[in-house]
Amino acid sequence: MAGVEDVRVRPILFINGVLLIILSLSMVLPMLSDFYFGYDDWKVFFACIIVTAFFGGALVLSSAGQDFSLSIREAFLLAVSSWILLAGFAALPFWFSSLKLTVADSFFEAMSGLSTTGATILSSPQDAPAGILLWRAMLQWLGGIGVIVLSVSLLPFLNIGGMQIFRSEYSDSEKVFPRTMQLVSNLFTLYLGLTVLCALSYMASGFEIFDAVAHSMTTISTGGFSTFNHAFSDLHNPGAEFTAILFMVLGSLPFVLYLKALRGRPAPLFRDGQVHWFLFFILACSIVVAVQLYRVDGLQGSEALRVSLFHTVSIITGTGYYTTNFSAWGGVSLAVLFFLMALGGCSGSSASGIKIFRFQILYAVAKTQMGKLMYPHGVFIPYYARKPVPPSVPASVMSFFFLFALSFSVIAILLSLTGLDLVTSLSASAACLSNVGPGFGPIVGPYGSYAPLSDGAKWVLSFAMLLGRLEIFTVLILLTPYFWKH
């Protein structure tokens, strides 16, 4: 039987080394930003560049000349190890900065950035050095493109939570772009183009260049880090809000469909069932919340709809922006937002959560089961995208739902053991596992931060962010004896 001795470590180390070198190069812009604005933290970034590049280069040089075709076990190890390693080195500028953060705080902030969660321990971001603010935004931007590439090139072939249903779709894309690297290159170019367009839109709405660039990176990545103390709540800028709504939605749609549209095939983008369901949930939930805001909170019709639409899009995409303290809304609105936290966006995007396609498959299976109850001798087959669902997919999807619920419960219990109240424990668990960011209540709600939590709670939530971002199975399978023994 194959075992742990068959796992080749050198290709994994080589790829991690390349990623560390890219991360070190990414630190140049925050360093220059601090130098330009007169912050001494540019020296911290300079030192972190040297350290990160040294370790990355050492891994590359010591592991070069290997066969880079990865087995399934090696792919799992690569996905998890790269995210943890990158978060560890990305935490160095936070740890050594003038903010004087602890190790737990620094790793939490870095993991929140790379996982595009947006949970923060900074209660006053505006007081932070410019380089740190830009570094937070860049981490989310890098994490966003990383998630898109992962969901397109790796997860469908690892049979993660029903993702195997997209194998044929992405194979079609690979016929257009024969090599994986070309597909990644096209995705990166598209991602960069949308970011630039978003930044220009923010500038047109009145943002300064620095704020526009930072927010464009955290919007298109559906991350949610802001350079302002209370995100959009103190701006009173409808133009900026609608810009955020538009690009949060664009960041949550399947990027492969954008590539098809740019190559003269726009029909799949408008016919895709995920897109239809996603937009339907946004519209329906926005109306429900708007009615609640109008009746209970006394907001005017147009204002209630604008506030409702902004927060509905922000939560379902996992971005976590806010214009008001939504945790103080009524029960119906909170219930809708809590559901949207778990729901998430489309597969193949930078959005987080369970993902729309899994709810579609669950609906198709449930519909099939009801048909069998009515007509026991009938033949009923669940369909997705007008094609029969492969037999392995429903079990994978239902397993994902089970593990998501189990992980949410365990994380909430662990948080409660650190002394947190029920609302904070439940909402922090959901917000970090779903990679949304802000939860409910005065501590982790929109107007709070995760700083008051104990170091133990921050490590638990850092693991929750990793778990949610890598689709649960990718992480948990490494903790099973079966992975190492067979």
C-alpha positions as CSV (number, residue, x, y, z in Angstrom):
1,M,0.0,0.0,0.0
2,A,1.1,3.5,-0.7
3,G,1.9,5.5,2.4
4,V,3.5,8.7,3.7
5,E,6.9,7.5,2.4
6,D,5.5,7.9,-1.2
7,V,4.9,11.6,-0.7
8,R,7.6,13.6,-2.5
9,V,8.4,16.6,-0.4
10,R,10.8,18.4,-2.7
11,P,8.3,19.5,-5.4
12,I,6.1,20.8,-2.6
13,L,9.0,22.7,-1.1
14,F,10.0,24.1,-4.5
15,I,6.5,25.5,-5.2
16,N,6.3,26.9,-1.7
17,G,9.6,28.6,-2.3
18,V,8.4,30.2,-5.5
19,L,5.3,31.4,-3.6
20,L,7.5,32.9,-0.8
21,I,9.6,34.7,-3.4
22,I,6.4,36.2,-4.9
23,L,5.2,37.2,-1.4
24,S,8.6,38.9,-0.8
25,L,8.3,40.9,-4.0
26,S,4.8,41.9,-3.0
27,M,6.2,43.6,0.1
28,V,8.0,46.1,-2.0
29,L,5.0,48.3,-2.6
30,P,4.0,48.6,1.1
31,M,7.7,49.4,1.8
32,L,7.7,52.2,-0.8
33,S,4.3,53.4,0.5
34,D,5.7,53.7,4.1
35,F,8.8,55.5,2.7
36,Y,6.8,57.9,0.7
37,F,4.4,58.8,3.5
38,G,7.2,59.1,6.1
39,Y,6.6,56.0,8.2
40,D,9.7,54.3,9.7
41,D,8.0,50.9,9.2
42,W,9.5,50.8,5.7
43,K,12.6,49.4,7.4
44,V,10.4,46.5,8.8
45,F,9.2,45.7,5.3
46,F,12.7,45.8,4.0
47,A,13.9,43.3,6.6
48,C,10.9,41.1,5.9
49,I,11.6,41.2,2.2
50,I,15.2,39.9,2.9
51,V,14.0,37.2,5.3
52,T,11.1,36.0,3.1
53,A,13.2,36.0,-0.1
54,F,16.0,34.2,1.6
55,F,13.8,31.3,2.8
56,G,12.0,31.2,-0.5
57,G,15.2,31.1,-2.5
58,A,16.7,28.4,-0.2
59,L,13.6,26.2,-0.8
60,V,13.8,26.7,-4.5
61,L,17.6,26.1,-4.8
62,S,17.5,23.0,-2.6
63,S,14.5,21.4,-4.4
64,A,15.1,22.3,-8.0
65,G,15.2,19.8,-10.8
66,Q,12.3,17.7,-9.7
67,D,9.3,16.2,-11.5
68,F,6.4,18.5,-10.7
69,S,3.5,16.2,-11.5
70,L,1.8,15.9,-8.2
71,S,-0.1,13.0,-6.8
72,I,-3.4,13.5,-5.0
73,R,-1.7,13.3,-1.5
74,E,0.9,15.8,-2.6
75,A,-1.7,18.2,-4.0
76,F,-3.5,18.2,-0.6
77,L,-0.3,18.8,1.2
78,L,0.7,21.6,-1.2
79,A,-2.6,23.4,-0.7
80,V,-2.6,23.4,3.1
81,S,1.1,23.9,3.6
82,S,1.3,26.8,1.2
83,W,-1.6,28.7,2.9
84,I,-0.1,28.2,6.3
85,L,3.5,29.0,5.3
86,L,2.4,32.2,3.4
87,A,0.3,33.3,6.3
88,G,3.3,32.8,8.7
89,F,5.7,34.9,6.6
90,A,2.9,37.5,5.8
91,A,2.5,38.0,9.5
92,L,6.1,39.2,10.0
93,P,5.4,42.8,8.9
94,F,2.5,43.0,11.4
95,W,4.5,41.4,14.2
96,F,7.5,43.8,13.8
97,S,5.6,46.9,12.9
98,S,5.0,49.9,15.1
99,L,1.6,48.5,16.0
100,K,3.3,46.1,18.5
101,L,1.0,43.2,17.8
102,T,1.4,39.8,19.4
103,V,2.2,36.6,17.4
104,A,-1.4,35.5,17.6
105,D,-2.7,38.9,16.5
106,S,-0.2,39.0,13.6
107,F,-1.0,35.5,12.3
108,F,-4.7,36.1,12.7
109,E,-4.5,39.3,10.6
110,A,-2.4,37.6,8.0
111,M,-4.6,34.6,7.7
112,S,-7.7,36.8,7.6
113,G,-6.1,38.6,4.7
114,L,-5.0,35.6,2.6
115,S,-8.2,33.8,3.3
116,T,-10.1,37.0,2.2
117,T,-12.1,36.8,5.5
118,G,-11.8,40.4,6.6
119,A,-11.9,39.8,10.4
120,T,-9.5,42.2,12.0
121,I,-7.9,43.0,15.3
122,L,-7.3,46.6,14.3
123,S,-10.0,48.8,16.0
124,S,-8.7,52.0,14.3
125,P,-7.2,51.1,10.8
126,Q,-6.9,54.8,10.0
127,D,-4.2,55.1,12.7
128,A,-2.1,52.4,11.2
129,P,0.9,53.1,8.9
130,A,0.1,53.3,5.2
131,G,2.3,50.3,4.4
132,I,0.4,48.1,6.8
133,L,-2.9,49.2,5.3
134,L,-1.7,48.5,1.8
135,W,-0.2,45.1,2.9
136,R,-3.6,44.1,4.3
137,A,-5.3,44.9,1.0
138,M,-2.6,43.2,-1.0
139,L,-2.9,40.0,1.1
140,Q,-6.6,39.9,0.3
141,W,-5.9,40.6,-3.4
142,L,-3.4,37.8,-3.6
143,G,-5.6,35.5,-1.6
144,G,-8.5,36.2,-4.0
145,I,-6.6,35.2,-7.1
146,G,-5.2,32.2,-5.2
147,V,-8.7,31.0,-4.4
148,I,-9.9,31.4,-8.0
149,V,-6.9,29.5,-9.4
150,L,-7.3,26.8,-6.7
151,S,-11.0,26.3,-7.4
152,V,-10.4,26.1,-11.2
153,S,-7.3,24.1,-11.4
154,L,-7.1,21.9,-8.3
155,L,-10.3,21.3,-6.3
156,P,-12.4,19.8,-9.1
157,F,-9.7,17.1,-9.6
158,L,-9.5,16.4,-5.9
159,N,-13.3,15.6,-5.6
160,I,-13.7,18.3,-2.9
161,G,-17.3,18.6,-1.7
162,G,-18.9,18.0,-5.1
163,M,-16.4,20.2,-7.0
164,Q,-15.8,17.3,-9.4
165,I,-19.0,18.3,-11.2
166,F,-16.9,21.2,-12.8
167,R,-14.3,18.9,-14.3
168,S,-15.9,18.9,-17.7
169,E,-16.6,22.6,-17.6
170,Y,-13.0,23.5,-16.8
171,S,-11.8,20.9,-19.3
172,D,-13.7,22.9,-21.9
173,S,-11.8,25.9,-20.8
174,E,-8.5,24.1,-21.1
175,K,-9.3,23.2,-24.7
176,V,-9.4,27.0,-25.3
177,F,-6.3,27.5,-23.2
178,P,-4.3,24.3,-23.7
179,R,-1.9,24.8,-20.8
180,T,-2.8,25.3,-17.2
181,M,-0.4,28.2,-16.9
182,Q,-2.1,30.0,-19.8
183,L,-5.4,29.6,-18.0
184,V,-3.9,31.0,-14.8
185,S,-2.4,33.8,-16.9
186,N,-5.7,34.7,-18.4
187,L,-7.4,34.6,-15.0
188,F,-4.8,36.9,-13.5
189,T,-5.1,39.4,-16.4
190,L,-8.9,39.5,-16.0
191,Y,-8.6,39.8,-12.2
192,L,-6.1,42.7,-12.5
193,G,-8.3,44.4,-15.1
194,L,-11.3,44.3,-12.9
195,T,-9.2,45.6,-10.0
196,V,-8.0,48.6,-12.1
197,L,-11.6,49.3,-13.2
198,C,-12.8,49.2,-9.7
199,A,-10.1,51.6,-8.5
200,L,-11.0,54.0,-11.2
201,S,-14.6,53.8,-10.2
202,Y,-13.8,54.5,-6.6
203,M,-11.7,57.5,-7.6
204,A,-14.6,58.8,-9.7
205,S,-16.8,58.5,-6.6
206,G,-14.5,60.7,-4.6
207,F,-11.9,58.4,-3.0
208,E,-8.3,59.4,-2.7
209,I,-5.9,57.4,-4.9
210,F,-4.5,55.4,-2.0
211,D,-8.0,54.5,-0.5
212,A,-9.3,53.7,-4.0
213,V,-6.5,51.3,-4.8
214,A,-6.7,49.6,-1.4
215,H,-10.5,49.2,-1.5
216,S,-10.4,48.0,-5.1
217,M,-8.2,45.1,-4.1
218,T,-10.4,44.2,-1.1
219,T,-13.6,44.6,-3.1
220,I,-12.8,42.4,-6.2
221,S,-11.3,39.8,-3.8
222,T,-14.5,40.0,-1.7
223,G,-12.1,40.4,1.3
224,G,-13.5,43.5,3.1
225,F,-10.4,45.1,4.7
226,S,-10.9,48.9,4.7
227,T,-8.5,51.8,5.3
228,F,-11.3,53.6,7.2
229,N,-12.2,52.9,10.8
230,H,-15.8,51.9,10.2
231,A,-15.6,50.8,6.5
232,F,-18.2,52.8,4.6
233,S,-20.3,53.9,7.6
234,D,-18.8,57.3,8.0
235,L,-18.6,58.2,4.3
236,H,-22.2,58.8,3.3
237,N,-21.2,58.3,-0.3
238,P,-23.9,56.5,-2.3
239,G,-21.6,56.5,-5.4
240,A,-18.9,54.5,-3.5
241,E,-21.5,52.1,-2.1
242,F,-22.9,51.3,-5.6
243,T,-19.4,50.8,-6.9
244,A,-18.7,48.4,-4.1
245,I,-22.0,46.5,-4.8
246,L,-21.2,46.2,-8.5
247,F,-17.7,44.9,-8.0
248,M,-18.5,42.6,-5.1
249,V,-21.0,40.9,-7.3
250,L,-18.5,40.7,-10.2
251,G,-16.0,39.2,-7.9
252,S,-18.5,36.5,-6.8
253,L,-19.4,35.2,-10.3
254,P,-17.5,32.3,-12.0
255,F,-14.3,33.8,-13.6
256,V,-14.2,31.1,-16.2
257,L,-17.5,32.4,-17.6
258,Y,-15.9,35.8,-18.0
259,L,-13.1,34.3,-20.0
260,K,-15.6,32.6,-22.3
261,A,-17.5,35.9,-22.7
262,L,-14.3,37.7,-23.6
263,R,-13.6,35.1,-26.3
264,G,-17.0,35.7,-27.9
265,R,-19.1,33.3,-25.9
266,P,-21.2,35.5,-23.5
267,A,-24.2,33.1,-23.5
268,P,-22.9,30.8,-20.7
269,L,-22.5,33.8,-18.3
270,F,-26.2,34.7,-18.7
271,R,-27.5,31.1,-18.8
272,D,-25.5,29.7,-15.8
273,G,-27.7,28.4,-13.1
274,Q,-25.3,29.5,-10.3
275,V,-25.5,33.1,-11.6
276,H,-29.4,32.9,-11.7
277,W,-29.7,31.5,-8.1
278,F,-27.1,33.9,-6.8
279,L,-28.8,37.0,-8.2
280,F,-32.2,35.6,-7.1
281,F,-31.0,35.3,-3.5
282,I,-29.6,38.8,-3.5
283,L,-32.9,40.3,-4.8
284,A,-35.2,38.3,-2.6
285,C,-33.1,38.8,0.6
286,S,-32.6,42.5,-0.1
287,I,-36.4,43.0,-0.4
288,V,-37.1,41.1,2.9
289,V,-34.4,43.1,4.8
290,A,-35.6,46.4,3.2
291,V,-39.2,45.8,4.3
292,Q,-37.9,45.0,7.8
293,L,-35.8,48.2,7.9
294,Y,-38.7,50.3,6.6
295,R,-41.3,48.9,9.1
296,V,-39.1,48.5,12.2
297,D,-36.3,50.9,11.9
298,G,-38.2,53.7,10.1
299,L,-35.9,54.1,7.1
300,Q,-37.4,55.7,4.0
301,G,-38.1,53.4,1.0
302,S,-35.1,54.2,-1.2
303,E,-32.7,54.4,1.7
304,A,-34.0,51.1,3.2
305,L,-33.5,49.4,-0.2
306,R,-30.0,50.9,-0.7
307,V,-28.8,49.9,2.9
308,S,-30.4,46.4,2.5
309,L,-28.9,45.8,-0.9
310,F,-25.4,46.9,0.2
311,H,-25.4,44.6,3.2
312,T,-27.0,41.7,1.5
313,V,-24.4,41.7,-1.3
314,S,-21.6,42.3,1.2
315,I,-22.6,39.3,3.4
316,I,-23.5,36.8,0.7
317,T,-20.2,37.5,-1.2
318,G,-18.2,37.2,2.1
319,T,-16.8,40.7,1.7
320,G,-18.0,42.1,5.1
321,Y,-18.2,45.8,4.2
322,Y,-20.9,47.7,6.2
323,T,-22.5,51.2,6.3
324,T,-24.2,50.7,9.6
325,N,-24.2,48.4,12.6
326,F,-26.2,45.6,11.1
327,S,-25.9,43.5,14.2
328,A,-28.4,45.9,15.9
329,W,-31.1,45.2,13.3
330,G,-34.2,43.2,14.1
331,G,-34.5,39.4,14.3
332,V,-35.7,38.8,10.8
333,S,-32.9,40.8,9.2
334,L,-30.3,39.1,11.4
335,A,-31.7,35.7,10.5
336,V,-31.4,36.5,6.8
337,L,-27.9,37.8,7.2
338,F,-26.9,34.7,9.2
339,F,-28.2,32.5,6.4
340,L,-26.4,34.6,3.8
341,M,-23.1,34.1,5.7
342,A,-23.2,30.4,5.1
343,L,-24.7,30.6,1.6
344,G,-21.8,32.3,-0.2
345,G,-21.2,33.1,-3.8
346,C,-20.5,31.1,-7.0
347,S,-17.8,28.4,-7.4
348,G,-14.8,29.5,-9.4
349,S,-14.9,33.0,-7.9
350,S,-13.2,34.8,-5.0
351,A,-16.4,34.5,-2.9
352,S,-16.6,32.4,0.2
353,G,-19.3,30.3,2.0
354,I,-20.9,26.9,1.1
355,K,-21.4,28.1,-2.5
356,I,-24.5,28.3,-4.5
357,F,-24.0,25.2,-6.6
358,R,-24.2,22.9,-3.5
359,F,-27.6,24.3,-2.7
360,Q,-28.6,23.6,-6.3
361,I,-27.5,20.0,-6.1
362,L,-29.2,19.6,-2.7
363,Y,-32.4,20.9,-4.2
364,A,-32.1,18.6,-7.3
365,V,-31.6,15.6,-5.0
366,A,-34.4,16.5,-2.7
367,K,-36.7,17.0,-5.7
368,T,-35.7,13.6,-7.0
369,Q,-36.4,12.0,-3.7
370,M,-39.9,13.6,-3.5
371,G,-40.6,12.2,-7.0
372,K,-39.7,8.7,-5.9
373,L,-42.0,9.0,-2.9
374,M,-44.9,9.9,-5.1
375,Y,-44.0,7.4,-7.9
376,P,-42.0,4.5,-6.3
377,H,-41.5,2.8,-9.6
378,G,-40.5,5.9,-11.6
379,V,-37.0,6.8,-12.6
380,F,-35.8,10.2,-11.4
381,I,-32.4,11.6,-12.1
382,P,-31.1,14.8,-10.5
383,Y,-29.8,17.3,-13.0
384,Y,-27.3,20.2,-12.8
385,A,-26.7,22.6,-15.7
386,R,-29.0,20.4,-17.8
387,K,-26.8,17.4,-17.3
388,P,-27.3,14.3,-15.0
389,V,-25.5,14.7,-11.7
390,P,-22.7,12.1,-11.4
391,P,-23.5,9.5,-8.8
392,S,-20.5,10.5,-6.5
393,V,-21.6,14.2,-6.4
394,P,-24.7,14.1,-4.1
395,A,-22.8,12.1,-1.4
396,S,-19.9,14.6,-1.6
397,V,-22.1,17.6,-1.3
398,M,-24.1,16.2,1.6
399,S,-20.8,15.2,3.3
400,F,-19.7,18.8,2.9
401,F,-22.9,20.1,4.5
402,F,-22.4,17.7,7.4
403,L,-18.7,18.7,7.9
404,F,-19.6,22.4,7.6
405,A,-22.3,22.1,10.3
406,L,-20.0,20.0,12.5
407,S,-17.1,22.4,12.1
408,F,-19.3,25.4,12.9
409,S,-20.5,23.7,16.1
410,V,-17.1,22.6,17.3
411,I,-15.6,26.0,16.7
412,A,-18.4,27.7,18.5
413,I,-18.1,25.4,21.5
414,L,-14.3,26.0,21.6
415,L,-14.9,29.7,21.5
416,S,-17.4,29.5,24.4
417,L,-14.8,27.6,26.4
418,T,-12.6,30.7,26.2
419,G,-15.3,32.7,28.0
420,L,-17.2,34.3,25.1
421,D,-20.9,34.7,25.2
422,L,-23.2,32.6,23.0
423,V,-23.9,35.3,20.4
424,T,-20.3,36.1,19.9
425,S,-19.2,32.5,19.8
426,L,-21.8,31.5,17.2
427,S,-21.4,34.6,15.0
428,A,-17.6,34.5,15.2
429,S,-17.6,30.8,14.2
430,A,-19.9,31.5,11.3
431,A,-18.1,34.6,10.2
432,C,-14.7,33.1,10.1
433,L,-15.6,29.6,8.8
434,S,-17.6,31.3,6.0
435,N,-14.8,33.9,5.5
436,V,-17.1,36.8,6.0
437,G,-15.3,38.8,8.7
438,P,-17.6,40.8,11.0
439,G,-20.1,38.9,13.1
440,F,-22.8,40.0,15.5
441,G,-22.7,41.7,18.8
442,P,-20.6,44.5,20.4
443,I,-17.3,42.5,20.3
444,V,-17.0,41.0,16.8
445,G,-19.8,43.0,15.2
446,P,-19.3,45.7,12.6
447,Y,-18.3,48.3,15.1
448,G,-16.1,46.0,17.1
449,S,-12.9,44.0,16.4
450,Y,-11.4,40.6,17.3
451,A,-8.7,42.2,19.4
452,P,-10.5,41.6,22.8
453,L,-10.5,37.8,22.2
454,S,-7.9,35.6,23.9
455,D,-5.0,34.3,22.0
456,G,-6.5,30.8,22.2
457,A,-9.7,32.1,20.5
458,K,-7.7,33.8,17.8
459,W,-5.8,30.6,17.0
460,V,-9.0,28.7,16.8
461,L,-10.5,31.3,14.5
462,S,-7.3,31.3,12.3
463,F,-7.8,27.6,11.8
464,A,-11.5,28.2,11.1
465,M,-10.5,30.7,8.3
466,L,-8.1,28.2,6.8
467,L,-10.7,25.5,7.0
468,G,-13.4,27.5,5.3
469,R,-11.1,28.9,2.6
470,L,-9.8,25.5,1.6
471,E,-13.3,23.9,1.5
472,I,-12.9,21.9,4.8
473,F,-12.1,18.6,3.2
474,T,-8.7,19.7,2.0
475,V,-7.6,20.5,5.6
476,L,-9.4,17.8,7.6
477,I,-8.2,14.9,5.3
478,L,-4.7,15.6,6.5
479,L,-5.8,15.0,10.1
480,T,-7.0,11.5,9.3
481,P,-4.9,8.3,9.8
482,Y,-6.2,7.1,6.4
483,F,-4.4,9.8,4.6
484,W,-1.1,8.7,5.9
485,K,-1.5,5.0,6.0
486,H,-2.9,4.1,2.6
